[in-house]
Amino acid sequence: MEYSHRYHAYPTEEVAEGLQRHLNVHRQLYNHVRWDYTNSPEDDKPSEYDQNNKLPEWKRKWSVFAELHSKAAQATVARFHRNLSNLRKKKEKGYNVGRLKRQSPTDYRSVTYNQSGFDLDEKRGRERYAYVRFSKIGWVKIRYHRPIPDNATVKEVTFKKETTGEWFVSFGLETNEADLPEKSDVESLGAANSVGIDLGILNYIHTSDGTTVDWLDLEDKYERLRREQRKLSRREKGSNNYEKQRYEVAKIKRHIRRKVLDYQHKLTMWLVREYDAVFVEDLDVKGMLEKSHNARNKQDAAWRQFITLLEYKAELYGTHVVQVEARGTTKECARCGVETSKPIWVREHSCPSCGFECDRDANAAMNVLQRGFSELGLGWPEDTPVETALPTDIHSVSAKRVVETGSLRA
């Protein structure tokens, strides 16, 4: 299993200059790889292997490339071909795509050291700090808020400069399947240790056992962002004042992304620790954003990111995570299965066939739970909320409580 840990970095002024210089040289290398590929004959385009073999020649011809560590240079070549492969896949799916563009300094912001060219010293720094050495650059101090797990192997290290000017270091980790906790037997799953999740509109999530978690309130942050963006629009592009204001806008955007990610980390951690199986809707997020008049709120929700976090944490904690078909979970009655269309403003489910009544999102969450059991080849458990009647005292958790405590049980 592959995953990553990310840390805030605090390079000295001298080392920061080295990081910036290497970042710029890697950008030049990436653009040269692109130029070499573009100007090759259509019937004889170089592969990643071919261009890696050209690196020694390029280093002799252009001394600036000789400053780069060999593995980092190879990772830059691999980056171009990975982007090229992603472009081909989009084209095969019918997307109208062009060619890979030349990278500007604002576009190219990270460098990866693959397999070698870096060292981690966990003992050199004070508590909660460590140091990472990048070959031909130097030692970089990082805020080591969570140690690398003992059973994880560091496969690569990436340093990145954000648009705010902050530096970050990410470790690409790999853990053998044998070292991961064993998941519980699917035959032992029941409603008590499993949960269905409806990703909602009024609430961020609604669980099949009656817990709702509120949306993260970011309106004040967006109001500030709108003010700062209006100021930016009045600045002359390219001036010092424009750059200062662009930095302010970038800081606010970064703060919003961090708030959402932190919120999701806490929610997903609670779910994988609390339940043996978590069932969630397989949403077409791109389609929802394109069609919905409420697209910004759905983008704030970052549901695809939420599901990705849930899946990788489930592997680390031995929890089953199953994505189920999302279509019809709101219309279908969780008790009898009869579909009833209802407008978005109708928040109660009332089945005309069996008379089952409950909250609209609670009904959807129970359908997700039921479909999850079907995906695992299990029957509908008798101890579900549908059979025992949904509790009327639905437990609601505020977003503020999640953010402040980091737990839904505190």
RALIN-V860264 format. One record per backbone hydrogen bond with DSSP energy under -1.0 kcal/mol. CO is the residue of the C=O (numbers start at 1). NH is the residue of the N-H. Records with the same first field share a line. If there is no record, write none. Layout:
BEGIN
CO = NH / NH
END
This chain:
BEGIN
1 = 175
3 = 173
5 = 171
7 = 169
8 = 143
12 = 16
13 = 17
14 = 18
15 = 19
16 = 20
17 = 21
18 = 22
19 = 23
20 = 24
21 = 25
22 = 26
23 = 27
24 = 28
25 = 29
26 = 30
27 = 31
28 = 32
29 = 33
30 = 34
31 = 35
32 = 36
33 = 37
34 = 38
35 = 39
37 = 40
41 = 44
47 = 51
48 = 52
49 = 53
54 = 58
55 = 59
56 = 60
57 = 61
58 = 62
62 = 65
64 = 67
65 = 68
69 = 73
70 = 74
71 = 75
72 = 76
73 = 77
74 = 78
75 = 79
76 = 80
77 = 81
78 = 82
79 = 83
80 = 84
81 = 85
82 = 86
83 = 87
84 = 88
85 = 89
86 = 90
87 = 91
88 = 92
89 = 93
90 = 95
91 = 94
95 = 97
104 = 108
109 = 161
111 = 159
113 = 157
114 = 116
117 = 135
119 = 133
121 = 131
126 = 129
128 = 144
130 = 142
131 = 121
132 = 140
133 = 119
134 = 137 / 138
138 = 134
140 = 132
141 = 10
142 = 130 / 144
143 = 145
149 = 152
153 = 174
155 = 115
156 = 172
157 = 113
158 = 170
159 = 111
160 = 168
162 = 165
166 = 162
167 = 9
168 = 160
169 = 7
170 = 158
171 = 5
172 = 155 / 156
173 = 3
174 = 153
176 = 179
177 = 180
185 = 188
186 = 189
193 = 276 / 277
195 = 279
196 = 208
198 = 206
205 = 213
206 = 198
207 = 210
210 = 395
211 = 207
212 = 397
213 = 204 / 205
218 = 222
219 = 223
220 = 224
221 = 225
222 = 226
223 = 227
224 = 228
225 = 229
226 = 230
227 = 231
228 = 232
229 = 233
232 = 235
236 = 239
239 = 243
240 = 244
241 = 245
242 = 246
243 = 247
244 = 248
245 = 249
246 = 250
247 = 251
248 = 252
249 = 253
250 = 254
251 = 255
252 = 256
253 = 257
254 = 258
255 = 259
256 = 260
257 = 261
258 = 262
259 = 263
260 = 264
261 = 265
262 = 266
263 = 267
264 = 268
265 = 269
266 = 270
267 = 271
268 = 272
269 = 273
270 = 274
271 = 275
276 = 320
277 = 195
278 = 322
279 = 197
280 = 324
281 = 283
283 = 285
284 = 288
285 = 289
286 = 290
287 = 291
288 = 292
294 = 298
295 = 299
296 = 300
297 = 301
302 = 306
303 = 307
304 = 308
305 = 309
306 = 310
307 = 311
308 = 312
309 = 313
310 = 314
311 = 315
312 = 316
313 = 317
314 = 319
320 = 278
322 = 280
324 = 282
326 = 329
328 = 332
331 = 340
333 = 337
338 = 333
343 = 346
347 = 360
349 = 358
351 = 355
356 = 351
358 = 349
359 = 363
360 = 364
361 = 365
362 = 366
363 = 367
364 = 368
365 = 369
366 = 370
367 = 371
368 = 372
369 = 373
370 = 374
371 = 375
372 = 376
373 = 378
374 = 377
384 = 388
392 = 394
395 = 212
397 = 214
398 = 402
399 = 403
400 = 404
401 = 405
402 = 406
END
